[in-house]
Amino acid sequence: MSTRQHPRKENTVSTQPTTDLVIDTLVPGSVKAAMKEAGASSSDLWMVPYKDIRVIEGFNVRVRNAEYEAHLHNIRDSIVANGFYRDKPLEGYVAKEDGQNIIYITGGHTRYEAAGLAIGMGAAIEALPIIVKPAGTSQEDLTVALVTGNSGRPLTPIETAIVIKRLLGFGLDERVVAARLGYGKKYVEDLLSLLSAPAAVRKLVEQGKVPAAHIFLVPP
């Protein structure tokens, strides 16, 4: 990965996904050193203080519509009532920035944000469970995992299209992208057609007012 630096923000939540190469700047860091610096407890499942987990601006592809907000608040309420389930860990990546090892979230963004909201409501949560990607994980791997590693609410077609557009931006062709995501090439082409649709049409799809199937008809 390249060495261009991302601006860092303290426990912020990205509000707008982007098709740009938002993670090509991450330089691999030391997992053990990062966890030691954060004071995280040791094991394959790390318990990391909430304040020490960072967000990669624009990496989360979730579109913030009314359905998403309702889902987010449901998870927040569950965390307030029951705590954060350790069997639903976040996924992360450790990057080296200015000599410091930074723990970035790469999976479970909604649960992370919901935990922050729950903490704001008084929930006694100090640390969140997180599994970090192993050494050698590439930016393509992290992006593919947004689809293949998602164990929560499935990505919508337009959110998946954003992932595909990013992968194409890494230099992968459509056939390779389709294979890595487990889709047919035609479906990948159809998903990309969502991003080239008029802005007004994309907005209706994002808001759930027009089904993506009205734009393309071939299933994955």
DRENPAVO-566831 format. One line per 2 residues: number of its first residue (from 1); their letters; for each residue x, y negated, z of N, C-alpha, C, O. Coordinates in Angstrom, 3 decimals, always signed. Layout:
% residues N
NUM> A> X,Y,Z,X,Y,Z,X,Y,Z,X,Y,Z | ...
% end
This chain:
% residues 220
1> MS> +0.828,+1.183,+0.000,+0.000,+0.000,+0.000,+0.869,-1.241,+0.000,+2.007,-1.198,+0.467 | +0.364,-2.325,-0.505,+1.149,-3.540,-0.619,+1.299,-4.203,+0.736,+0.700,-3.762,+1.717
3> TR> +2.103,-5.270,+0.797,+2.406,-5.903,+2.078,+1.700,-7.236,+2.260,+1.961,-7.925,+3.245 | +0.802,-7.632,+1.333,+0.053,-8.870,+1.530,-0.780,-8.738,+2.788,-1.376,-7.684,+3.011
5> QH> -0.845,-9.768,+3.621,-1.503,-9.669,+4.911,-2.967,-10.098,+4.842,-3.319,-11.054,+4.151 | -3.810,-9.368,+5.576,-5.202,-9.752,+5.756,-5.296,-10.767,+6.873,-4.565,-10.642,+7.855
7> PR> -6.160,-11.769,+6.777,-6.418,-12.592,+7.949,-7.113,-11.737,+9.000,-8.062,-11.022,+8.677 | -6.660,-11.797,+10.252,-7.240,-10.984,+11.306,-8.277,-11.776,+12.072,-8.123,-12.977,+12.292
9> KE> -9.341,-11.088,+12.477,-10.394,-11.714,+13.253,-10.686,-10.835,+14.458,-10.681,-9.608,+14.356 | -10.940,-11.462,+15.596,-11.209,-10.727,+16.827,-12.613,-10.148,+16.809,-13.591,-10.893,+16.845
11> NT> -12.723,-8.818,+16.752,-14.005,-8.126,+16.883,-15.114,-8.776,+16.067,-16.208,-9.000,+16.583 | -14.851,-9.079,+14.815,-15.874,-9.644,+13.954,-16.499,-8.548,+13.112,-15.911,-7.480,+12.936
13> VS> -17.695,-8.811,+12.591,-18.394,-7.848,+11.764,-18.589,-8.451,+10.387,-19.150,-9.539,+10.253 | -18.125,-7.741,+9.356,-18.277,-8.241,+7.996,-19.750,-8.259,+7.621,-20.481,-7.309,+7.902
15> TQ> -20.183,-9.336,+6.987,-21.586,-9.460,+6.628,-21.833,-9.232,+5.147,-22.964,-8.946,+4.755 | -20.813,-9.349,+4.319,-21.003,-9.195,+2.885,-19.990,-8.215,+2.314,-18.791,-8.488,+2.352
17> PT> -20.443,-7.076,+1.784,-19.499,-6.144,+1.161,-18.969,-6.734,-0.136,-19.620,-7.581,-0.748 | -17.802,-6.294,-0.552,-17.219,-6.772,-1.789,-16.667,-5.609,-2.589,-16.249,-4.599,-2.023
19> TD> -16.665,-5.752,-3.907,-16.091,-4.717,-4.764,-14.591,-4.909,-4.933,-13.931,-4.081,-5.562 | -14.042,-5.988,-4.381,-12.620,-6.253,-4.510,-11.798,-5.233,-3.730,-12.340,-4.458,-2.942
21> LV> -10.484,-5.240,-3.956,-9.591,-4.321,-3.270,-9.334,-4.857,-1.871,-8.351,-5.561,-1.638 | -10.218,-4.522,-0.945,-10.151,-5.132,+0.380,-9.192,-4.441,+1.328,-8.936,-4.959,+2.416
23> ID> -8.650,-3.283,+0.953,-7.746,-2.578,+1.867,-6.384,-2.325,+1.254,-5.600,-1.556,+1.812 | -6.071,-2.952,+0.114,-4.774,-2.699,-0.509,-3.653,-3.387,+0.249,-2.483,-3.230,-0.100
25> TL> -3.993,-4.146,+1.280,-2.983,-4.875,+2.038,-2.522,-4.139,+3.279,-1.592,-4.592,+3.946 | -3.139,-3.024,+3.608,-2.819,-2.361,+4.866,-1.531,-1.560,+4.760,-1.413,-0.668,+3.920
27> VP> -0.571,-1.880,+5.610,+0.696,-1.158,+5.683,+0.587,-0.145,+6.814,+0.277,-0.528,+7.942 | +0.834,+1.147,+6.546,+0.675,+2.156,+7.596,+1.457,+1.826,+8.860,+2.615,+1.413,+8.806
29> GS> +0.799,+2.018,+9.994,+1.439,+1.780,+11.284,+1.557,+3.067,+12.072,+1.244,+4.141,+11.558 | +2.003,+2.971,+13.310,+2.181,+4.127,+14.184,+0.935,+4.338,+15.032,+0.569,+3.476,+15.830
31> VK> +0.281,+5.489,+14.859,-0.926,+5.794,+15.625,-0.619,+5.837,+17.119,-1.314,+5.207,+17.916 | +0.421,+6.578,+17.498,+0.740,+6.724,+18.919,+1.088,+5.382,+19.542,+0.680,+5.084,+20.665
33> AA> +1.848,+4.571,+18.806,+2.216,+3.260,+19.344,+0.994,+2.363,+19.476,+0.863,+1.626,+20.452 | +0.089,+2.427,+18.481,-1.109,+1.600,+18.523,-1.976,+1.966,+19.717,-2.493,+1.087,+20.408
35> MK> -2.136,+3.260,+19.959,-2.969,+3.705,+21.071,-2.324,+3.350,+22.405,-3.022,+3.012,+23.361 | -1.001,+3.423,+22.476,-0.306,+3.048,+23.702,-0.473,+1.564,+23.969,-0.712,+1.154,+25.104
37> EA> -0.345,+0.750,+22.907,-0.490,-0.694,+23.054,-1.910,-1.072,+23.461,-2.112,-2.031,+24.205 | -2.896,-0.312,+22.971,-4.293,-0.613,+23.288,-4.711,-0.028,+24.634,-5.770,-0.368,+25.161
39> GA> -3.874,+0.853,+25.188,-4.236,+1.498,+26.441,-5.282,+2.571,+26.248,-6.049,+2.869,+27.164 | -5.322,+3.166,+25.039,-6.312,+4.195,+24.735,-5.903,+5.516,+25.384,-4.716,+5.813,+25.517
41> SS> -6.904,+6.306,+25.786,-6.622,+7.624,+26.352,-6.251,+8.578,+25.236,-6.717,+8.433,+24.106 | -5.402,+9.568,+25.554,-4.826,+10.406,+24.509,-5.616,+11.678,+24.257,-6.165,+12.286,+25.175
43> SD> -5.659,+12.062,+22.994,-6.224,+13.300,+22.454,-6.487,+13.016,+20.987,-6.255,+11.900,+20.521 | -6.974,+14.022,+20.245,-7.315,+13.753,+18.845,-8.472,+12.758,+18.773,-8.575,+11.972,+17.832
45> LW> -9.334,+12.808,+19.781,-10.432,+11.853,+19.876,-9.991,+10.773,+20.854,-9.999,+10.983,+22.067 | -9.608,+9.628,+20.325,-9.093,+8.547,+21.158,-10.240,+7.693,+21.700,-11.198,+7.397,+20.984
47> MV> -10.132,+7.307,+22.957,-11.078,+6.377,+23.539,-10.400,+5.013,+23.558,-9.524,+4.752,+24.383 | -10.816,+4.150,+22.640,-10.137,+2.878,+22.414,-10.990,+1.722,+22.936,-12.184,+1.665,+22.642
49> PY> -10.411,+0.814,+23.695,-11.157,-0.354,+24.156,-11.807,-1.082,+22.980,-11.176,-1.303,+21.946 | -13.066,-1.449,+23.151,-13.799,-2.117,+22.078,-13.054,-3.339,+21.563,-13.025,-3.597,+20.360
51> KD> -12.454,-4.085,+22.476,-11.780,-5.325,+22.094,-10.560,-5.096,+21.220,-10.081,-6.027,+20.572 | -10.048,-3.868,+21.192,-8.837,-3.592,+20.420,-9.119,-2.961,+19.059,-8.188,-2.589,+18.344
53> IR> -10.379,-2.840,+18.702,-10.742,-2.311,+17.382,-11.028,-3.479,+16.458,-11.778,-4.387,+16.817 | -10.439,-3.465,+15.278,-10.589,-4.566,+14.336,-11.422,-4.144,+13.131,-11.558,-2.957,+12.836
55> VI> -11.974,-5.135,+12.442,-12.785,-4.916,+11.244,-12.036,-5.441,+10.024,-11.469,-6.533,+10.068 | -12.029,-4.676,+8.940,-11.460,-5.129,+7.669,-12.543,-5.927,+6.948,-13.566,-5.372,+6.546
57> EG> -12.324,-7.186,+6.792,-13.345,-8.055,+6.207,-13.780,-7.558,+4.829,-12.956,-7.401,+3.929 | -15.081,-7.314,+4.672,-15.641,-6.918,+3.388,-15.583,-5.433,+3.089,-16.139,-4.994,+2.082
59> FN> -14.916,-4.629,+3.944,-14.761,-3.203,+3.641,-16.075,-2.438,+3.775,-16.372,-1.568,+2.957 | -16.859,-2.755,+4.797,-18.150,-2.101,+4.987,-19.078,-2.448,+3.825,-19.263,-3.624,+3.510
61> VR> -19.663,-1.432,+3.185,-20.488,-1.682,+1.999,-21.977,-1.801,+2.317,-22.786,-1.954,+1.402 | -22.351,-1.736,+3.577,-23.764,-1.846,+3.916,-24.327,-3.202,+3.507,-23.732,-4.243,+3.788
63> VR> -25.474,-3.180,+2.843,-26.178,-4.416,+2.466,-27.108,-4.792,+3.614,-27.907,-3.972,+4.067 | -27.004,-6.006,+4.071,-27.750,-6.421,+5.257,-29.145,-6.914,+4.863,-29.367,-8.110,+4.670
65> NA> -30.066,-5.975,+4.750,-31.461,-6.324,+4.490,-32.294,-5.990,+5.725,-31.751,-5.589,+6.754 | -33.602,-6.155,+5.622,-34.470,-5.925,+6.780,-34.391,-4.483,+7.270,-34.423,-4.239,+8.476
67> EY> -34.289,-3.528,+6.352,-34.199,-2.119,+6.737,-32.923,-1.856,+7.529,-32.935,-1.141,+8.532 | -31.818,-2.444,+7.063,-30.548,-2.266,+7.770,-30.621,-2.868,+9.170,-30.187,-2.242,+10.137
69> EA> -31.167,-4.076,+9.283,-31.248,-4.738,+10.585,-32.086,-3.914,+11.562,-31.746,-3.809,+12.740 | -33.183,-3.328,+11.071,-34.026,-2.501,+11.934,-33.252,-1.268,+12.399,-33.328,-0.885,+13.567
71> HL> -32.507,-0.649,+11.478,-31.693,+0.521,+11.813,-30.621,+0.150,+12.841,-30.391,+0.890,+13.798 | -29.975,-0.985,+12.642,-28.942,-1.466,+13.558,-29.506,-1.658,+14.965,-28.886,-1.257,+15.950
73> HN> -30.669,-2.267,+15.048,-31.266,-2.539,+16.355,-31.738,-1.258,+17.035,-31.719,-1.165,+18.263 | -32.158,-0.276,+16.252,-32.528,+1.018,+16.833,-31.318,+1.689,+17.481,-31.416,+2.254,+18.570
75> IR> -30.179,+1.619,+16.794,-28.959,+2.207,+17.355,-28.521,+1.422,+18.590,-28.101,+2.009,+19.587 | -28.619,+0.108,+18.521,-28.287,-0.721,+19.691,-29.120,-0.315,+20.902,-28.594,-0.143,+22.002
77> DS> -30.416,-0.166,+20.688,-31.305,+0.193,+21.794,-30.970,+1.580,+22.343,-31.059,+1.815,+23.548 | -30.587,+2.494,+21.453,-30.203,+3.842,+21.889,-28.942,+3.785,+22.734,-28.837,+4.479,+23.745
79> IV> -27.987,+2.962,+22.326,-26.736,+2.838,+23.079,-26.993,+2.216,+24.443,-26.409,+2.640,+25.440 | -27.863,+1.214,+24.492,-28.211,+0.593,+25.773,-28.829,+1.628,+26.709,-28.525,+1.657,+27.901
81> AN> -29.699,+2.478,+26.160,-30.413,+3.464,+26.982,-29.571,+4.682,+27.325,-29.671,+5.214,+28.431 | -28.735,+5.133,+26.379,-28.056,+6.420,+26.537,-26.540,+6.365,+26.488,-25.879,+7.382,+26.697
83> GF> -25.977,+5.196,+26.215,-24.538,+5.096,+26.040,-24.136,+5.440,+24.612,-24.984,+5.758,+23.779 | -22.838,+5.374,+24.336,-22.310,+5.679,+22.999,-21.922,+7.151,+22.973,-21.081,+7.595,+23.755
85> YR> -22.542,+7.901,+22.071,-22.302,+9.341,+22.008,-20.877,+9.653,+21.543,-20.448,+9.197,+20.483 | -20.156,+10.426,+22.338,-18.789,+10.782,+21.973,-18.741,+11.742,+20.800,-17.710,+11.857,+20.138
87> DK> -19.852,+12.442,+20.529,-19.861,+13.351,+19.387,-20.180,+12.629,+18.086,-20.344,+13.262,+17.043 | -20.268,+11.295,+18.148,-20.444,+10.470,+16.947,-19.333,+9.428,+16.902,-19.601,+8.228,+16.959
89> PL> -18.074,+9.888,+16.798,-16.953,+8.943,+16.863,-16.845,+8.063,+15.625,-17.339,+8.400,+14.549 | -16.194,+6.940,+15.809,-15.849,+6.074,+14.692,-14.651,+6.685,+13.970,-13.987,+7.578,+14.495
91> EG> -14.385,+6.192,+12.762,-13.175,+6.581,+12.044,-12.308,+5.342,+11.896,-12.812,+4.230,+11.741 | -11.001,+5.547,+11.945,-10.121,+4.391,+11.898,-8.829,+4.639,+11.145,-8.528,+5.755,+10.722
93> YV> -8.087,+3.576,+10.994,-6.788,+3.601,+10.306,-5.874,+2.628,+11.042,-6.273,+1.506,+11.355 | -4.659,+3.059,+11.313,-3.701,+2.198,+12.006,-2.788,+1.537,+10.981,-2.151,+2.213,+10.173
95> AK> -2.732,+0.221,+11.023,-1.894,-0.552,+10.096,-0.864,-1.356,+10.882,-1.089,-1.741,+12.029 | +0.252,-1.594,+10.243,+1.331,-2.365,+10.859,+1.266,-3.798,+10.353,+1.362,-4.039,+9.150
97> ED> +1.105,-4.744,+11.262,+1.033,-6.156,+10.880,+1.885,-6.986,+11.836,+1.663,-6.988,+13.047 | +2.858,-7.687,+11.270,+3.720,-8.562,+12.064,+4.336,-7.827,+13.260,+4.433,-8.378,+14.357
99> GQ> +4.746,-6.584,+13.032,+5.378,-5.811,+14.074,+4.422,-5.194,+15.073,+4.865,-4.544,+16.021 | +3.117,-5.378,+14.889,+2.122,-4.853,+15.816,+1.262,-3.808,+15.126,+0.920,-3.970,+13.954
101> NI> +0.908,-2.742,+15.827,+0.043,-1.704,+15.284,-1.413,-2.066,+15.562,-1.817,-2.224,+16.713 | -2.198,-2.194,+14.483,-3.586,-2.639,+14.576,-4.506,-1.465,+14.247,-4.290,-0.761,+13.260
103> IY> -5.531,-1.254,+15.073,-6.497,-0.186,+14.860,-7.704,-0.760,+14.131,-8.468,-1.541,+14.698 | -7.869,-0.367,+12.866,-8.989,-0.847,+12.057,-10.067,+0.228,+11.955,-9.755,+1.414,+11.855
105> IT> -11.315,-0.177,+11.981,-12.416,+0.757,+11.778,-12.630,+0.956,+10.274,-12.669,-0.007,+9.509 | -12.767,+2.217,+9.867,-13.019,+2.526,+8.453,-14.290,+3.341,+8.259,-14.713,+3.569,+7.126
107> GG> -14.897,+3.780,+9.351,-16.145,+4.535,+9.270,-16.937,+4.374,+10.551,-16.364,+4.362,+11.641 | -18.265,+4.249,+10.429,-19.095,+4.044,+11.610,-19.311,+2.581,+11.926,-19.487,+2.210,+13.087
109> HT> -19.297,+1.742,+10.895,-19.416,+0.297,+11.108,-20.719,-0.102,+11.807,-20.727,-1.000,+12.648 | -21.815,+0.568,+11.454,-23.096,+0.209,+12.064,-23.092,+0.532,+13.553,-23.556,-0.265,+14.368
111> RY> -22.563,+1.711,+13.905,-22.479,+2.078,+15.312,-21.541,+1.145,+16.075,-21.794,+0.816,+17.234 | -20.465,+0.723,+15.424,-19.540,-0.226,+16.047,-20.238,-1.551,+16.320,-20.132,-2.104,+17.414
113> EA> -20.952,-2.054,+15.319,-21.648,-3.325,+15.500,-22.736,-3.203,+16.557,-22.915,-4.097,+17.384 | -23.467,-2.077,+16.523,-24.521,-1.858,+17.511,-23.941,-1.803,+18.921,-24.561,-2.287,+19.868
115> AG> -22.752,-1.213,+19.064,-22.102,-1.166,+20.373,-21.777,-2.570,+20.859,-21.928,-2.878,+22.041 | -21.324,-3.425,+19.931,-21.040,-4.804,+20.306,-22.290,-5.530,+20.781,-22.249,-6.288,+21.751
117> LA> -23.402,-5.292,+20.088,-24.668,-5.908,+20.490,-25.110,-5.374,+21.856,-25.613,-6.121,+22.695 | -24.914,-4.077,+22.060,-25.292,-3.464,+23.339,-24.455,-4.036,+24.479,-24.970,-4.304,+25.564
119> IG> -23.164,-4.219,+24.224,-22.282,-4.813,+25.234,-22.756,-6.222,+25.567,-22.740,-6.638,+26.725 | -23.181,-6.954,+24.528,-23.698,-8.300,+24.737,-24.964,-8.314,+25.570,-25.293,-9.326,+26.190
121> MG> -25.676,-7.198,+25.588,-26.903,-7.085,+26.377,-26.629,-6.522,+27.774,-27.550,-6.296,+28.559 | -25.354,-6.303,+28.064,-25.003,-5.836,+29.399,-24.647,-4.375,+29.525,-24.401,-3.901,+30.634
123> AA> -24.610,-3.638,+28.414,-24.250,-2.220,+28.475,-22.813,-2.067,+28.979,-21.913,-2.777,+28.530 | -22.609,-1.151,+29.899,-21.289,-0.956,+30.506,-20.437,-0.049,+29.622,-20.187,+1.108,+29.961
125> IE> -20.001,-0.579,+28.500,-19.173,+0.171,+27.555,-17.841,-0.542,+27.414,-17.791,-1.706,+27.016 | -16.777,+0.147,+27.735,-15.457,-0.455,+27.622,-14.672,+0.085,+26.435,-13.888,-0.638,+25.822
127> AL> -14.886,+1.366,+26.109,-14.119,+2.001,+25.040,-15.038,+2.829,+24.155,-16.081,+3.311,+24.597 | -14.635,+2.985,+22.900,-15.410,+3.759,+21.936,-14.562,+4.921,+21.422,-13.348,+4.782,+21.278
129> PI> -15.191,+6.067,+21.145,-14.445,+7.201,+20.591,-14.083,+6.935,+19.130,-14.918,+6.472,+18.353 | -12.862,+7.222,+18.768,-12.425,+6.981,+17.389,-11.414,+8.044,+16.971,-10.514,+8.395,+17.734
131> IV> -11.572,+8.543,+15.763,-10.631,+9.483,+15.163,-9.883,+8.730,+14.064,-10.506,+8.171,+13.161 | -8.567,+8.713,+14.136,-7.799,+7.957,+13.156,-7.340,+8.853,+12.021,-7.076,+10.041,+12.204
133> KP> -7.252,+8.250,+10.845,-6.810,+8.982,+9.659,-5.337,+9.354,+9.794,-4.562,+8.598,+10.381 | -4.942,+10.505,+9.260,-3.548,+10.939,+9.380,-2.618,+10.140,+8.473,-3.056,+9.452,+7.551
135> AG> -1.344,+10.249,+8.756,-0.331,+9.614,+7.909,-0.477,+10.123,+6.482,-0.763,+11.301,+6.264 | -0.282,+9.247,+5.521,-0.404,+9.635,+4.121,-1.771,+9.355,+3.536,-1.974,+9.534,+2.335
137> TS> -2.726,+8.914,+4.364,-4.052,+8.560,+3.854,-3.931,+7.318,+2.982,-3.348,+6.317,+3.400 | -4.480,+7.379,+1.775,-4.368,+6.264,+0.832,-5.597,+5.372,+0.879,-6.613,+5.719,+1.481
139> QE> -5.486,+4.210,+0.230,-6.627,+3.305,+0.150,-7.777,+3.956,-0.621,-8.945,+3.702,-0.325 | -7.449,+4.793,-1.609,-8.492,+5.521,-2.326,-9.210,+6.491,-1.392,-10.435,+6.612,-1.431
141> DL> -8.423,+7.192,-0.538,-9.010,+8.142,+0.408,-9.979,+7.437,+1.359,-11.075,+7.934,+1.619 | -9.571,+6.288,+1.871,-10.411,+5.543,+2.805,-11.706,+5.100,+2.139,-12.767,+5.108,+2.763
143> TV> -11.615,+4.714,+0.876,-12.792,+4.239,+0.157,-13.733,+5.392,-0.181,-14.948,+5.268,-0.026 | -13.179,+6.510,-0.641,-13.993,+7.693,-0.947,-14.751,+8.148,+0.297,-15.907,+8.562,+0.207
145> AL> -14.098,+8.072,+1.462,-14.710,+8.532,+2.711,-15.935,+7.718,+3.102,-16.745,+8.186,+3.902 | -16.094,+6.515,+2.561,-17.309,+5.745,+2.823,-18.544,+6.507,+2.348,-19.636,+6.345,+2.892
147> VT> -18.351,+7.347,+1.316,-19.449,+8.165,+0.789,-19.380,+9.578,+1.356,-20.343,+10.058,+1.953 | -18.237,+10.245,+1.167,-18.141,+11.663,+1.517,-18.053,+11.912,+3.018,-18.420,+12.988,+3.488
149> GN> -17.570,+10.929,+3.774,-17.428,+11.109,+5.211,-18.559,+10.507,+6.013,-18.528,+10.520,+7.244 | -19.559,+9.979,+5.326,-20.666,+9.323,+6.013,-21.597,+10.357,+6.642,-22.203,+11.169,+5.943
151> SG> -21.702,+10.318,+7.979,-22.561,+11.271,+8.682,-23.830,+10.612,+9.223,-24.633,+11.252,+9.901 | -23.997,+9.340,+8.917,-25.168,+8.625,+9.400,-26.180,+8.385,+8.291,-26.407,+9.254,+7.449
153> RP> -26.775,+7.225,+8.293,-27.751,+6.858,+7.278,-27.066,+6.824,+5.905,-26.077,+6.112,+5.734 | -27.576,+7.584,+4.924,-26.925,+7.631,+3.610,-26.814,+6.251,+2.976,-27.669,+5.389,+3.182
155> LT> -25.754,+6.053,+2.204,-25.614,+4.804,+1.464,-26.725,+4.700,+0.430,-27.156,+5.702,-0.141 | -27.174,+3.491,+0.201,-28.146,+3.264,-0.861,-27.420,+3.315,-2.197,-26.192,+3.245,-2.226
157> PI> -28.153,+3.437,-3.312,-27.488,+3.438,-4.618,-26.609,+2.211,-4.848,-25.510,+2.330,-5.390 | -27.081,+1.042,-4.444,-26.281,-0.158,-4.714,-25.044,-0.197,-3.826,-24.003,-0.700,-4.248
159> ET> -25.138,+0.324,-2.606,-23.964,+0.403,-1.736,-22.949,+1.395,-2.303,-21.743,+1.156,-2.252 | -23.445,+2.509,-2.841,-22.560,+3.489,-3.464,-21.911,+2.904,-4.715,-20.751,+3.189,-5.013
161> AI> -22.661,+2.090,-5.440,-22.116,+1.439,-6.631,-20.940,+0.542,-6.274,-19.975,+0.446,-7.033 | -21.015,-0.111,-5.130,-19.913,-0.961,-4.684,-18.667,-0.119,-4.439,-17.561,-0.519,-4.803
163> VI> -18.847,+1.047,-3.823,-17.717,+1.959,-3.600,-17.099,+2.371,-4.933,-15.879,+2.358,-5.091 | -17.947,+2.733,-5.880,-17.456,+3.169,-7.192,-16.673,+2.057,-7.876,-15.613,+2.303,-8.451
165> KR> -17.192,+0.843,-7.815,-16.512,-0.291,-8.460,-15.129,-0.514,-7.836,-14.168,-0.822,-8.540 | -15.040,-0.357,-6.518,-13.734,-0.505,-5.867,-12.755,+0.561,-6.353,-11.595,+0.269,-6.641
167> LL> -13.244,+1.810,-6.442,-12.369,+2.895,-6.876,-11.876,+2.679,-8.295,-10.722,+2.974,-8.608 | -12.743,+2.168,-9.150,-12.308,+1.833,-10.506,-11.243,+0.746,-10.464,-10.316,+0.737,-11.275
169> GF> -11.383,-0.170,-9.513,-10.397,-1.236,-9.359,-9.036,-0.721,-8.928,-8.023,-1.379,-9.162 | -8.999,+0.461,-8.294,-7.728,+1.074,-7.921,-7.048,+1.729,-9.117,-5.907,+2.180,-9.016
171> GL> -7.753,+1.783,-10.260,-7.173,+2.384,-11.453,-7.669,+3.778,-11.760,-7.211,+4.396,-12.721 | -8.614,+4.299,-10.953,-9.187,+5.605,-11.243,-10.208,+5.471,-12.364,-10.891,+4.451,-12.459
173> DE> -10.323,+6.501,-13.226,-11.341,+6.420,-14.266,-12.647,+7.019,-13.751,-12.687,+7.612,-12.672 | -13.713,+6.858,-14.532,-15.046,+7.248,-14.068,-15.157,+8.746,-13.802,-15.862,+9.157,-12.880
175> RV> -14.477,+9.561,-14.592,-14.549,+11.010,-14.384,-13.897,+11.410,-13.059,-14.414,+12.262,-12.336 | -12.773,+10.796,-12.751,-12.085,+11.087,-11.487,-12.931,+10.621,-10.313,-13.064,+11.332,-9.317
177> VA> -13.506,+9.424,-10.429,-14.364,+8.892,-9.369,-15.559,+9.825,-9.145,-15.901,+10.141,-8.006 | -16.183,+10.259,-10.232,-17.335,+11.151,-10.131,-16.952,+12.445,-9.418,-17.698,+12.931,-8.568
179> AR> -15.789,+13.004,-9.763,-15.346,+14.248,-9.152,-15.072,+14.073,-7.663,-15.443,+14.928,-6.859 | -14.431,+12.984,-7.296,-14.090,+12.773,-5.893,-15.326,+12.524,-5.038,-15.354,+12.886,-3.861
181> LG> -16.338,+11.912,-5.620,-17.559,+11.629,-4.865,-18.580,+12.755,-4.960,-19.559,+12.776,-4.214 | -18.350,+13.690,-5.878,-19.281,+14.801,-6.040,-20.497,+14.451,-6.867,-21.555,+15.057,-6.700
183> YG> -20.364,+13.473,-7.766,-21.461,+13.041,-8.628,-21.181,+13.442,-10.076,-20.054,+13.775,-10.440 | -22.235,+13.402,-10.889,-22.056,+13.550,-12.324,-21.596,+12.220,-12.913,-21.901,+11.157,-12.373
185> KK> -20.865,+12.283,-14.018,-20.352,+11.054,-14.631,-21.496,+10.126,-15.048,-21.382,+8.907,-14.924 | -22.603,+10.704,-15.545,-23.730,+9.880,-15.970,-24.321,+9.097,-14.796,-24.712,+7.939,-14.942
187> YV> -24.381,+9.749,-13.625,-24.912,+9.066,-12.451,-24.003,+7.914,-12.040,-24.482,+6.851,-11.644 | -22.690,+8.126,-12.134,-21.735,+7.058,-11.839,-21.969,+5.880,-12.774,-21.971,+4.726,-12.344
189> ED> -22.166,+6.177,-14.056,-22.431,+5.106,-15.032,-23.719,+4.363,-14.684,-23.790,+3.138,-14.787 | -24.742,+5.128,-14.267,-26.012,+4.509,-13.913,-25.879,+3.624,-12.677,-26.456,+2.539,-12.616
191> LL> -25.116,+4.096,-11.696,-24.910,+3.285,-10.503,-24.197,+1.983,-10.841,-24.526,+0.928,-10.298 | -23.220,+2.060,-11.741,-22.507,+0.855,-12.145,-23.425,-0.127,-12.871,-23.204,-1.338,-12.842
193> SL> -24.451,+0.410,-13.518,-25.390,-0.467,-14.218,-26.131,-1.377,-13.243,-26.588,-2.455,-13.623 | -26.251,-0.945,-11.984,-26.888,-1.789,-10.972,-26.107,-3.082,-10.765,-26.684,-4.156,-10.596
195> LS> -24.782,-2.954,-10.783,-23.949,-4.129,-10.533,-23.913,-5.077,-11.718,-23.573,-6.250,-11.565 | -24.263,-4.577,-12.909,-24.284,-5.448,-14.092,-25.682,-5.961,-14.395,-25.881,-6.711,-15.351
197> AP> -26.658,-5.553,-13.573,-28.026,-6.053,-13.752,-28.086,-7.524,-13.365,-27.225,-7.997,-12.624 | -29.083,-8.258,-13.850,-29.234,-9.670,-13.466,-29.280,-9.832,-11.953,-29.783,-8.957,-11.248
199> AA> -28.761,-10.939,-11.454,-28.685,-11.173,-10.017,-30.049,-11.042,-9.345,-30.148,-10.511,-8.238 | -31.091,-11.520,-10.004,-32.437,-11.462,-9.423,-32.884,-10.015,-9.244,-33.547,-9.678,-8.263
201> VR> -32.512,-9.159,-10.204,-32.872,-7.734,-10.119,-32.091,-7.066,-9.001,-32.656,-6.304,-8.217 | -30.795,-7.346,-8.923,-29.967,-6.771,-7.849,-30.507,-7.167,-6.478,-30.529,-6.360,-5.550
203> KL> -30.941,-8.414,-6.366,-31.472,-8.891,-5.084,-32.714,-8.114,-4.684,-32.883,-7.766,-3.515 | -33.579,-7.842,-5.644,-34.795,-7.084,-5.355,-34.462,-5.660,-4.917,-35.108,-5.109,-4.025
205> VE> -33.447,-5.067,-5.553,-33.022,-3.721,-5.179,-32.424,-3.733,-3.773,-32.724,-2.860,-2.959 | -31.571,-4.734,-3.488,-30.943,-4.855,-2.170,-31.985,-4.998,-1.072,-31.823,-4.454,+0.021
207> QG> -33.043,-5.723,-1.358,-34.098,-5.967,-0.374,-35.092,-4.817,-0.280,-35.999,-4.840,+0.551 | -34.918,-3.811,-1.137,-35.802,-2.656,-1.123,-37.146,-2.912,-1.773,-38.083,-2.135,-1.587
209> KV> -37.253,-3.991,-2.534,-38.520,-4.327,-3.183,-38.684,-3.638,-4.537,-39.802,-3.462,-5.022 | -37.564,-3.251,-5.140,-37.584,-2.516,-6.412,-36.695,-1.290,-6.255,-35.511,-1.450,-5.958
211> PA> -37.205,-0.073,-6.439,-36.374,+1.133,-6.317,-35.269,+1.149,-7.363,-35.469,+0.732,-8.504 | -34.113,+1.634,-6.962,-33.009,+1.741,-7.923,-33.391,+2.614,-9.092,-32.875,+2.426,-10.194
213> AH> -34.292,+3.575,-8.881,-34.717,+4.476,-9.945,-35.390,+3.730,-11.089,-35.476,+4.260,-12.197 | -35.864,+2.527,-10.850,-36.444,+1.730,-11.921,-35.374,+1.180,-12.847,-35.656,+0.771,-13.973
215> IF> -34.117,+1.177,-12.347,-33.010,+0.702,-13.148,-32.338,+1.855,-13.873,-31.911,+1.705,-15.018 | -32.239,+3.013,-13.213,-31.700,+4.218,-13.841,-32.512,+5.406,-13.356,-33.112,+5.364,-12.282
217> LV> -32.526,+6.463,-14.151,-33.432,+7.575,-13.885,-32.745,+8.903,-13.634,-33.415,+9.883,-13.309 | -31.412,+8.965,-13.778,-30.714,+10.240,-13.651,-30.260,+10.451,-12.225,-29.563,+9.590,-11.686
219> PP> -30.623,+11.568,-11.574,-30.206,+11.826,-10.185,-28.742,+12.215,-10.121,-28.149,+12.537,-11.151 | -28.128,+12.193,-8.911,-26.723,+12.578,-8.787,-26.507,+14.053,-9.094,-25.377,+14.537,-9.034
% end
